[in-house]
Amino acid sequence: MKWSHFKSKLLVKYTLSYIAIFLIPLVILTFFIYQNAVDTLRSEIEQSNANQLNQAKIIIDNGIKELQEVASRISYDDQLTSYLVHHPYYSREAIDALNQYKAVNSLADEIFLFFRGDDRIYSSRGKEHLDVFTEHYRFQTWKKKDLIWDLNTAMYPQIRPAEQVDQGVRSYESMLAYLVPITPSSTNPHGTVMFLMNESNLTNLIESILSDYQGSTFIYNEEGQVLAASYRGEKITPQDTAALSKLEPGTHHVTVNREPHSVVSVRSESGWTYVAAMPSSQFSNRIVHIQSFFLLIFSMVVVIGTVLAVILARRQYHPISDLLEFVRSNASEESSPPGNELEWIKNTLREFSQQIDLQEPYARDHALLVMLKHGQTDELTREFKEKLGIRFYQSHYFVVCMGWNRRNAEDPDRPDREPVLQVVSEVNFPSYSAHAYGLELPQPNQLAMIIGFDLVPSRGGTVQEHTQSIVAALRDLIMEETHLIPAIGVGRVYEGSEQLNQSYIEASTAYEASILHGEGGTTFFEALSETPDASFWVPKDVLLKLVQSLKQGSYDVAAQMVTTALCNLKQEKPSVPLMRCICFDILNTMLKTASELGIHHVISQIPKLTSFDTLEELEKKLLGLAAEICEQVQEKSDTEESSLMEQIIAYIEDNYTDYDLSLGSISSKYSISTSYFSRYFKEKVGINFSQYIWQKRMDEVIRLLLHTSDPLKDIITRVGYLDTPNFIRKFKKETGLTPGQYRKIHSPDAPPPDEEDDEETGT
């Protein structure tokens, strides 16, 4: 890739666009994959927490049920009746029995048996006074008086939340007290079994759920009180703790301590609620290895995507680069493209389109002229003609040549009439199912029309009558729209458009005859061929078409007429003397026409032309003569056109400063059609007449600006412009500078006069 390509804004845009096309989906995809990994990990942890929490709930619930069963067995144990427990001898066995009940349960650290109304209480350590709750088991908030009251009045199992218990010698443990009245389900219990449990016995079960994560676990009773809690990390505020107890069973995402937490809650049949809460941020921290992997993959894809983006952008830019190089190689330095190549290409294409639009009428007229001279040729394909708006779908075709007096065409008393060519450029006659195309001929005030039509069965009549009706309608249209009375010549009607050149020769012949008849006449070629003549077996229409085809340099038609004339002789088989006379008549017609055209050297060929033995030999010589005459006519026409254009160019060079110089004035001076001159000038010079005059005047103004100190207004007037402000605007549009600025930059030594600044300021 060339370094200059990187200076292209368009290539940079392409590259950035492709990079964006790669990166945006990649970033989004990476984000979703990463987030999905975090969510999946969180979901797995939450599901694991829920499963473990359910297991802990089952274990703790089963442990509480075991405690209830232990209390029930104690109530029915004969060794633990009030009598035996108080008996001096059997009380020892009762104490051993309590030890056994304590040993089989993993939750209880101590078991107390209390008979209501008694002043003593029994445990695995023996019989003790109730002062034990002030000396050995002193609860932080559960006073001795309240404790004894609860022991004597408990009617159903109840558990007190964990609190600190002073066990003497500054030994504190957080313990729960579970009171079960005995006999269970009795309306009049006689005692109470109290189980003391270290809080750690419960929290160790649910704390294992957190594994190595930070968080908190809670066990709530049915009233929402925290029975046991475990904290790993920051403690949760009482308000948030109370809020967690109200959550429904399931997984929740809530804010705790102003931080997002993942919370799992399960509820037991007893009404207890088990809750595990963990900060959500640690889930992301746990996938550091995934982050590194994603970063590596992302970086690799970005590098590969950037390389591909540059390659694709370069490939897409390549055609534009080739187009720019091609245009640069054929354009001037001033036409260098700006930074935005697409905008420059669009403007260039717009200019090309405008040029094509300007050339389209010329191309259309050229195609029609080719058809008039050569008929339907392979050079003009159907697709090409349709692009020019030329469509031949009718069954019958003929050509009309028409013209009018120059004086009438330039009549100043009728300024409102339409130009003839504008009226007949393309005409429809729906009532006759006819369509016509008109084009201006090189001769002033003359044009030809190609008319196609289909026979309308409903109207009846012959082809000739149909043709006459169409010509009459055409004549009326021209007279109505232009107020001109044209002289019209009409060629024969042919089926198909292949013989339009024949009809054109016939129409030209008829037009010449119509001119001789006076202004406004209409002549049909058939009428000319029907007049008596002295050509015997050679029809007059053949000789007329032969003459006209030679005058126009149309070898195809001339050769066909020679062949037709000799074919008639072959069929009639006249006597040899008569046949030679008739052949000399054909030869004389061709030589006379050549003489009228100024082709005199063919006279020297008379001996060679008159020596023939067979009609085939004569036909070959006449065809050679026709080819030579037509070639001379074409060369003479091209020479005259080139000479005429040279004269016109020279005239323009001498008079381009004339304010009255125009297409019309030059066409009138050199007796050529205005529209034909406009087309021919553009074809030969490359730009239209107005652009050529403007460029000549522009060059002269620049020359005077740089080499004189004349006032700007005088300079502009001198080159043929009277509207100074308008010229200054056009000058600035083309050069980017006003004339004064141009003079100052390119000729700083030439001081501009004061009035020039005034003129430029006025613009």
Secondary structure, 3 states (H helix, E strand, C coil): CCHHHHHCHHHHHHHHHHHHHHHHHHHHHHHHHHHHHHHHHHHHHHHHHHHHHHHHHHHHHHHHHHHHHHHHHHHHCHHHCHHHHHCCCCHHHHHHHHHHHHHCCCCCCEEEEEECCCCEEEECCEEEECCHHHHCCEECCCCHHHHHHHHHHCCCCEEEEEEEEECCCCCEEEEEEEEEEECCCCCCCCEEEEEEEEHHHHHHHHHHHHCCCCEEEEEECCCCCEEEEEEECCCCCHHHHHHHHCCCCEEEEEEECCEEEEEEEEECCCCCEEEEEEECHHHHHCCHHHHHHHHHHHHHHHHHHHHHHHHHHHHHHHHHHHHHHHHHHHCCHHHCCCCCHHHHHHHHHHHHHHHHHHHHHHHHHHHHHHHHHHCCCCCCCHHHHHHCCCCCCCCEEEEEEEECCHHHHCCCCCCCCCCHHHHHCEEEEHHHCEEEEEEECCCCCEEEEEEEECCCCCCCCCHHHHHHHHHHHHHHHHHHHHCCCCEEEECCCEECCCCHHHHHHHHHHHHHHHHHHCCCCEEEHHHHHCCCCCCCCCCHHHHHHHHHHHHHCCHHHHHHHHHHHHHHHHHHCCCHHHHHHHHHHHHHHHHHHHHHCCCCHHHHHHHHHHCCCCHHHHHHHHHHHHHHHHHHHHHHHHHHHHHHHHHHHHHHHHHCCCCCCCHHHHHHHHCCCHHHHHHHHHHHHCCCHHHHHHHHHHHHHHHHHHHCCCCHHHHHHHCCCCCHHHHHHHHHHHHCCCHHHHHHHHCCCCCCCHHHHHHHHCC
